[in-house]
Amino acid sequence: MQMHIPQQPESEPGEPLPEHDPGDAPPEGHRRGIAPEPKAQRRWRLSDILTRLAEDTTRERVSVGDIVAAMPGRATAALLFLFAAPNAIPTPPGTSALLGLPMVYLASQMMLRRQPWLPKLVAARSMRIEDFAALVGRAVPVLARAERMLRPRLLPLVSPAAEVLIGAFCFLLALVVALPIPLGNMLPGFAVAILALGVLERDGVWVIVGTMLGLTSLLVVGGVVWAMIAALVFMIGQAWG
């Protein structure tokens, strides 16, 4: 009598299969002697991809093009997150313009449902693997904690049609980030980072949170701009009064 051995689920080329926890109870099919259906292919998260790049000892440098190539089909949202996240913390003057312009471009590509095309000069920008590993070592623990709260849900909010609207909203927020407004980049940048993670992990709840945070940031930044204009008008009035 020939014994039937269940096939292992397929994985992406070069990726290890998810480990099985010995403490897990065997699937119902195993108890009945029936081979279980293969599990869906693992969807690598951004923290996993960054860690694998940082641990790749075969390369001396990591470029922007390497990051794009490591996540086909998801590069737009991933790069949008990588450029938006630093804006969520206080940064030196001029940083928001430096990070905001790529955000504007990437958000426009999301809005148009296009894979971002990077000029060779940008794609070739790289850093030493040691520096990249140090940066990843600081960022990944925080990113991994956030990813543990992410899961596919409210999928209509991350559908292709919804992604166009999310890209348009991120485009507006990115324009705000690029403007020279004191501390005007933090809330919009944080909102874009939340929205990008929601798109990456197909989590409609995070899209809702990012949208609410983005609308709040627009109100706050609008108030700051209005106060600056009012102060300028007052100063001109005093000078001419």
Secondary structure, 3 states (H helix, E strand, C coil): CCCCCCCCCCCCCCCCCCCCCCCCCCCHHHHCCCCCCCCCCCCCCHHHHHHHHHCCCCCCEEEHHHHHHHCCCCHHHHHHHHHHHHHHCCCCCCHHHHHHHHHHHHHHHHHCCCCCCCCHHHHCCEEEHHHHHHHHHHHHHHHHHHHCCCCCECHHHHCHHHHHHHHHHHHHHHHHHHCCCCCCCHHHHHHHHHHHHHHHCCEHHHHHHHHHHHHHHHHHHHHHHHHHHHHHHHHHHHHHC
